[in-house]
Amino acid sequence: MTILILGLFLFLGIHSVRIFSEQSRQGFIDKHSMSAWMGLFSIVSIIGLVLIAYGYGQTRLNPVFLWHPPLFTRHIAALLMLFAMVLVVAPYVPRNHIKAKLGHPMILGVKVWAFAHLIANGRLGDVVLFGAFLAWAILDFRSARQRGSTEPAAEATATTSEVIQVEPTTTATITTIVIGIAAYLLFALVLHQYLIGISVFG
C-alpha cells in the first residue's frame, strides 16, 4: 500500500501544481523554460505511474475487502466507462461539440472512470486508487474552470494576431463518439483482460 500511495503522491502531486500553486509553476517556467518544466513533469509522472501500477498490483495479492459490491454495479460501471472513453477521446478530435460544450472533457472522463471503478470494487486498494483520482479530478475540473479554457474555440494565425472563430461540427462530434466506442470495445474486450487481468464482461 505504501508504494501505491507514494505513486499517487508523485503522479497526482505533479498534476496538481496548477490547482494549488500556479505561481510556482509559472515561476519555474520563467526561471528555466517550458521545456524544462515539461521534462520534469514527464519524469515525475512516469515514475508515479510505474509505482502506482506496481503498488496496486501488490494490493491485489493480499486484498483487504471493505465491502462486496453487488453484481449490478459492474454493469453500471461498464456503461459509465463507455461515456468515460468518449470524454477522454474528445480533446483529441478537433471541432467537436463535446469539447466545445464541456471545455475539459478529459478531466470529466477521469471523474467518470474513477467513479465507475469505485462503485464496482470494494477492496481497500481500489478505494485508495480510484478515490484519489476522483478527488483529484473534482479539484482539477474546478480549478480549470476558474482558469478558463486553456484551448478556446478560437485559433490565431501564425503570421498575424487575427483570431479565427472555429465552430464545432456534427461530423467531428460523430467521429469522436465512434472513436470513443471503438476504443471502449477494444479495451473492454481485449486490453483490460490483458493489462489488468480482469475480464470486463466475464
C-alpha positions as CSV (number, residue, x, y, z in Angstrom):
1,M,0.0,0.0,0.0
2,T,2.9,2.4,0.7
3,I,4.2,2.1,-2.8
4,L,0.7,2.8,-4.2
5,I,0.3,5.9,-2.0
6,L,3.8,7.1,-3.0
7,G,3.0,6.7,-6.7
8,L,-0.3,8.6,-6.3
9,F,1.5,11.3,-4.4
10,L,4.0,11.8,-7.2
11,F,1.6,11.4,-10.1
12,L,-1.3,13.4,-8.8
13,G,1.0,15.8,-7.0
14,I,2.7,17.0,-10.2
15,H,-0.7,17.1,-11.9
16,S,-2.0,19.3,-9.0
17,V,0.6,22.1,-9.2
18,R,-1.8,24.3,-11.3
19,I,-4.6,23.6,-8.7
20,F,-2.7,24.8,-5.7
21,S,0.2,26.9,-6.9
22,E,0.0,28.2,-10.5
23,Q,2.5,30.8,-9.5
24,S,5.1,28.2,-8.6
25,R,4.7,26.5,-12.0
26,Q,5.0,29.8,-13.8
27,G,8.0,30.8,-11.7
28,F,9.8,27.6,-12.6
29,I,9.0,28.1,-16.3
30,D,10.2,31.8,-16.2
31,K,13.4,30.8,-14.5
32,H,14.2,27.7,-16.6
33,S,11.9,27.1,-19.6
34,M,8.7,25.4,-20.6
35,S,10.8,22.5,-22.0
36,A,12.4,22.1,-18.6
37,W,9.0,22.1,-16.9
38,M,7.6,19.5,-19.3
39,G,10.7,17.4,-18.8
40,L,10.3,17.4,-15.0
41,F,6.5,16.9,-15.4
42,S,7.0,13.9,-17.6
43,I,9.7,12.2,-15.5
44,V,7.7,12.6,-12.2
45,S,4.5,11.4,-14.0
46,I,6.2,8.3,-15.4
47,I,7.8,7.4,-12.1
48,G,4.5,7.9,-10.4
49,L,2.6,5.7,-12.9
50,V,5.1,2.9,-12.5
51,L,4.8,3.0,-8.7
52,I,1.0,3.1,-9.0
53,A,0.9,0.1,-11.3
54,Y,3.3,-1.9,-9.1
55,G,1.7,-0.8,-5.8
56,Y,-1.8,-1.5,-7.0
57,G,-0.7,-4.9,-8.2
58,Q,0.7,-5.7,-4.7
59,T,-2.6,-4.7,-3.0
60,R,-4.4,-7.3,-5.2
61,L,-2.1,-10.1,-3.9
62,N,-3.5,-9.8,-0.4
63,P,-6.7,-7.9,-0.8
64,V,-8.5,-6.2,2.1
65,F,-12.2,-6.1,1.4
66,L,-14.1,-3.1,2.8
67,W,-17.3,-4.3,1.2
68,H,-18.6,-6.6,-1.6
69,P,-20.4,-4.6,-4.3
70,P,-23.5,-6.3,-5.8
71,L,-23.1,-7.7,-9.3
72,F,-25.2,-4.9,-10.9
73,T,-22.6,-2.3,-10.0
74,R,-20.3,-4.0,-12.6
75,H,-22.9,-3.4,-15.3
76,I,-23.3,0.2,-14.3
77,A,-19.6,0.6,-14.3
78,A,-19.3,-0.9,-17.8
79,L,-21.9,1.5,-19.1
80,L,-20.3,4.5,-17.4
81,M,-16.9,3.6,-18.9
82,L,-18.4,3.9,-22.4
83,F,-19.2,7.6,-21.6
84,A,-15.8,8.0,-20.0
85,M,-13.9,6.7,-23.1
86,V,-15.8,9.2,-25.3
87,L,-14.9,12.0,-23.0
88,V,-11.2,11.0,-23.0
89,V,-11.2,10.9,-26.8
90,A,-12.9,14.3,-27.2
91,P,-9.9,16.6,-26.6
92,Y,-8.0,14.9,-29.4
93,V,-10.7,15.4,-32.1
94,P,-10.8,19.0,-33.4
95,R,-14.0,20.9,-33.5
96,N,-16.3,18.5,-31.8
97,H,-19.4,19.7,-29.8
98,I,-18.4,17.7,-26.7
99,K,-15.2,19.5,-26.2
100,A,-16.8,22.9,-27.1
101,K,-19.6,22.3,-24.6
102,L,-17.7,20.8,-21.7
103,G,-14.4,22.6,-22.0
104,H,-12.4,20.0,-20.2
105,P,-13.8,16.6,-21.2
106,M,-10.6,14.7,-20.3
107,I,-10.9,15.6,-16.7
108,L,-14.6,14.7,-16.7
109,G,-13.6,11.4,-18.3
110,V,-11.2,10.7,-15.4
111,K,-14.1,11.6,-13.0
112,V,-16.4,9.1,-14.6
113,W,-13.7,6.4,-14.8
114,A,-12.8,6.7,-11.2
115,F,-16.4,6.8,-10.0
116,A,-17.3,3.8,-12.1
117,H,-14.5,1.7,-10.6
118,L,-15.3,2.9,-7.1
119,I,-18.8,1.6,-7.2
120,A,-17.8,-1.8,-8.7
121,N,-14.9,-2.6,-6.4
122,G,-14.7,-2.9,-2.6
123,R,-11.1,-3.6,-2.0
124,L,-9.0,-1.1,0.0
125,G,-6.5,-0.7,-2.8
126,D,-9.3,0.2,-5.2
127,V,-10.8,2.7,-2.8
128,V,-7.4,4.4,-2.4
129,L,-6.5,4.4,-6.1
130,F,-9.9,5.4,-7.6
131,G,-10.8,7.6,-4.7
132,A,-7.6,9.6,-5.0
133,F,-8.2,10.0,-8.8
134,L,-11.8,11.1,-8.2
135,A,-10.9,13.6,-5.6
136,W,-8.1,15.0,-7.9
137,A,-10.4,15.2,-10.9
138,I,-13.1,17.1,-8.9
139,L,-10.5,19.7,-7.7
140,D,-8.8,19.9,-11.1
141,F,-12.0,20.4,-13.0
142,R,-13.0,23.3,-10.7
143,S,-9.5,24.8,-11.0
144,A,-9.6,24.5,-14.8
145,R,-13.0,26.2,-15.0
146,Q,-11.7,29.0,-12.8
147,R,-8.6,29.5,-15.0
148,G,-10.8,29.4,-18.1
149,S,-10.4,27.1,-21.0
150,T,-6.7,26.6,-22.0
151,E,-7.8,25.7,-25.5
152,P,-10.5,28.1,-26.6
153,A,-12.5,27.5,-29.7
154,A,-10.5,30.2,-31.4
155,E,-7.2,30.0,-33.2
156,A,-4.7,32.7,-34.1
157,T,-2.9,32.6,-37.4
158,A,0.8,32.1,-37.3
159,T,1.7,35.4,-39.1
160,T,-0.9,37.7,-37.6
161,S,-2.8,38.4,-34.5
162,E,-6.1,37.8,-36.3
163,V,-8.4,35.4,-34.4
164,I,-10.5,32.9,-36.3
165,Q,-13.5,31.5,-34.6
166,V,-13.7,27.8,-35.1
167,E,-17.2,26.3,-34.9
168,P,-17.7,22.7,-33.8
169,T,-19.2,20.4,-36.4
170,T,-21.6,17.4,-36.3
171,T,-19.1,15.3,-38.3
172,A,-16.3,15.9,-35.8
173,T,-18.7,15.0,-32.9
174,I,-19.8,11.8,-34.6
175,T,-16.2,10.9,-35.2
176,T,-15.4,11.5,-31.6
177,I,-18.2,9.2,-30.5
178,V,-17.3,6.5,-33.0
179,I,-13.6,6.5,-31.9
180,G,-14.6,6.5,-28.3
181,I,-16.9,3.5,-28.8
182,A,-14.2,1.7,-30.7
183,A,-11.6,2.4,-28.0
184,Y,-14.1,1.2,-25.4
185,L,-14.7,-2.1,-27.1
186,L,-11.0,-2.7,-27.7
187,F,-10.2,-2.1,-24.1
188,A,-13.2,-3.9,-22.6
189,L,-12.9,-7.0,-24.8
190,V,-9.1,-7.3,-25.1
191,L,-6.9,-4.9,-23.3
192,H,-8.5,-4.9,-19.8
193,Q,-8.0,-8.6,-19.5
194,Y,-4.5,-8.4,-20.9
195,L,-3.3,-5.5,-18.9
196,I,-5.3,-5.7,-15.7
197,G,-6.0,-9.4,-15.6
198,I,-9.8,-8.9,-15.1
199,S,-12.5,-9.6,-17.8
200,V,-14.9,-6.7,-18.0
201,F,-17.8,-8.9,-19.2
202,G,-16.7,-12.2,-17.5
